[in-house]
Amino acid sequence: GRLLNQFKAHSHSVNALVINPSENNFISAGAEGSIKTWDLHSCKELGTLFSKGYSRQLTYSLCIIPTGKILISGSNETILVWDLRAKREVWK
């Protein structure tokens, strides 16, 4: 295949990436501690998820529930559940 798009997503390396086909977006987790949402077609940033009290933890894994509305992120010692529509943490 050929490269369709390349862009700078994070200030450090990207640790995890997951596609959300039901919402036409994807989510990336960077080594600087941020989790960002992106438009799947334009690759433009849609926003950054911020956790209460757990910000800037390194996220190593991302998983999206099949409805496309819930994201689960995993770091060293913490699993967080996110409401992607509200862009907020709903469980830790």
SERO-4910 file (N, C-alpha, C, O; in steps of 0.05 Angstrom, whole numbers):
BEGIN
 pado doro    nc1    nc2    nc3   cac1   cac2   cac3    cc1    cc2    cc3    oc1    oc2    oc3
  Gly    A     16    -24      0      0      0      0     17     25      0     42     24      2
  Arg    A      4     48     -2     18     73     -2      8     90     22    -14     87     31
  Leu    A     26    108     31     19    125     53     -2    146     44      2    160     24
  Leu    A    -24    147     59    -45    166     52    -43    192     67    -50    213     56
  Asn    A    -33    191     91    -31    216    107    -10    211    129     -7    189    140
  Gln    A      3    233    136     22    232    159     20    259    173     20    280    160
  Phe    A     19    258    200     17    283    215     29    279    242     32    257    252
  Lys    A     36    301    255     48    300    282     25    301    301     10    321    304
  Ala    A     21    279    316     -2    276    334      5    284    363    -11    296    377
  His    A     29    277    372     37    281    400     65    293    400     80    291    381
  Ser    A     73    304    423    100    315    426    120    293    431    145    298    429
  His    A    111    269    439    128    246    443    117    223    427     99    227    410
  Ser    A    127    199    431    118    176    415     89    169    421     78    177    442
  Val    A     76    156    402     49    146    405     50    118    417     63    100    406
  Asn    A     37    114    440     38     88    454     15     69    446     19     45    445
  Ala    A     -8     81    438    -31     64    431    -48     79    411    -49    104    411
  Leu    A    -63     64    395    -80     75    375   -103     55    371    -99     31    370
  Val    A   -128     66    369   -151     49    364   -170     64    346   -174     88    348
  Ile    A   -182     50    327   -201     61    308   -229     56    318   -236     35    329
  Asn    A   -246     76    316   -274     75    324   -291     78    299   -301    100    293
  Pro    A   -296     56    284   -310     58    258   -339     67    261   -349     80    242
  Ser    A   -352     62    283   -380     70    286   -383    101    289   -404    112    284
  Glu    A   -362    114    298   -362    143    301   -344    158    281   -341    182    282
  Asn    A   -332    143    263   -313    154    243   -291    171    256   -284    192    246
  Asn    A   -279    160    278   -256    173    289   -236    153    299   -241    128    298
  Phe    A   -214    162    308   -194    145    321   -183    159    345   -185    184    347
  Ile    A   -170    144    363   -160    155    388   -131    146    391   -124    123    385
  Ser    A   -114    165    400    -86    159    404    -78    167    432    -89    185    444
  Ala    A    -59    152    443    -48    158    469    -18    163    466     -3    146    455
  Gly    A     -9    186    475     19    194    471     35    190    497     25    189    519
  Ala    A     62    188    493     80    184    515     82    208    534     92    206    556
  Glu    A     71    231    525     71    255    542     47    254    561     44    272    578
  Gly    A     30    234    558      8    230    576    -20    239    567    -39    238    582
  Ser    A    -22    247    542    -48    255    532    -62    234    515    -49    216    503
  Ile    A    -89    235    516   -106    218    499   -121    236    481   -136    254    491
  Lys    A   -119    233    455   -131    252    436   -150    237    417   -145    214    410
  Thr    A   -172    250    409   -190    239    389   -186    254    363   -180    278    363
  Trp    A   -190    239    341   -184    250    314   -206    242    295   -218    220    298
  Asp    A   -212    259    276   -230    252    254   -216    232    236   -194    236    227
  Leu    A   -230    210    230   -218    188    214   -211    196    186   -191    186    174
  His    A   -227    214    174   -222    221    146   -204    245    142   -186    245    125
  Ser    A   -207    266    158   -190    290    155   -165    289    172   -146    304    167
  Cys    A   -164    271    192   -142    269    211   -138    294    227   -116    299    238
  Lys    A   -159    310    230   -158    334    247   -166    326    276   -183    309    280
  Glu    A   -152    339    295   -157    333    323   -184    343    331   -192    365    325
  Leu    A   -199    326    345   -226    332    355   -226    341    384   -244    355    393
  Gly    A   -205    333    399   -204    340    427   -185    323    442   -174    303    432
  Thr    A   -180    330    467   -163    316    485   -179    307    510   -195    323    521
  Leu    A   -175    283    519   -189    273    543   -172    279    567   -148    274    567
  Phe    A   -184    290    588   -170    296    613   -183    280    636   -207    281    639
  Ser    A   -166    267    651   -176    252    674   -174    268    700   -155    284    703
  Lys    A   -192    264    718   -192    277    744   -171    262    761   -176    240    770
  Gly    A   -149    275    767   -129    264    785   -109    244    772    -90    237    785
  Tyr    A   -114    236    748    -96    217    735    -84    228    709    -75    213    692
  Ser    A    -85    254    706    -74    266    682    -45    261    679    -30    259    699
  Arg    A    -36    259    655     -8    255    648      3    228    655     28    225    655
  Gln    A    -14    209    661     -4    181    664      1    170    636    -14    177    617
  Leu    A     21    154    633     26    141    608      5    120    602      2    101    618
  Thr    A     -9    122    580    -29    102    572    -16     83    553     -4     91    534
  Tyr    A    -20     57    558     -7     37    541    -28     21    525    -20      7    506
  Ser    A    -53     23    532    -73      8    517    -99     23    515   -107     38    534
  Leu    A   -113     19    493   -139     32    488   -158     11    476   -149     -6    460
  Cys    A   -183     12    484   -203     -6    474   -229      9    472   -237     24    490
  Ile    A   -244      5    450   -270     18    446   -292     -4    447   -290    -24    434
  Ile    A   -313      2    463   -336    -16    464   -350    -14    437   -350      7    425
  Pro    A   -361    -36    427   -373    -37    400   -393    -14    393   -396     -8    369
  Thr    A   -406     -3    412   -424     20    406   -409     45    397   -421     62    385
  Gly    A   -383     46    403   -367     69    396   -369     92    415   -358    113    409
  Lys    A   -383     89    437   -388    112    455   -371    110    480   -369    130    495
  Ile    A   -359     87    486   -343     83    510   -315     74    503   -311     56    486
  Leu    A   -295     87    515   -267     81    512   -256     71    539   -263     82    559
  Ile    A   -240     51    538   -226     41    562   -196     45    557   -185     37    537
  Ser    A   -183     58    576   -154     63    574   -140     50    597   -150     49    620
  Gly    A   -116     40    592   -100     27    613    -72     39    615    -59     43    595
  Ser    A    -64     44    640    -37     54    645    -23     35    664    -32     12    667
  Asn    A     -2     44    677     13     26    695     -4     12    715     -4    -12    718
  Glu    A    -20     28    730    -36     16    752    -65     24    751    -80     18    770
  Thr    A    -74     37    730   -101     48    729   -115     41    703   -103     41    681
  Ile    A   -140     33    706   -158     29    683   -180     51    685   -193     53    706
  Leu    A   -184     66    664   -204     87    664   -224     81    642   -218     70    621
  Val    A   -249     88    647   -271     85    628   -281    114    621   -286    130    639
  Trp    A   -283    119    595   -289    146    585   -315    145    569   -321    127    554
  Asp    A   -331    166    572   -354    172    555   -343    190    533   -337    213    537
  Leu    A   -342    179    509   -330    193    486   -348    217    477   -337    237    468
  Arg    A   -373    214    480   -391    236    472   -388    260    490   -386    283    481
  Ala    A   -386    255    516   -383    277    536   -354    284    540   -348    305    552
  Lys    A   -335    268    529   -307    272    532   -298    274    561   -284    293    569
  Arg    A   -308    255    577   -301    255    606   -298    227    616   -309    208    605
  Glu    A   -284    225    638   -280    200    652   -306    193    667   -318    210    680
  Val    A   -315    168    665   -339    160    679   -334    139    700   -351    134    717
  Trp    A   -310    126    700   -304    106    720   -274    102    721   -260    103    701
  Lys    A   -264     98    746   -235     91    749   -232     70    769   -209     62    775
***
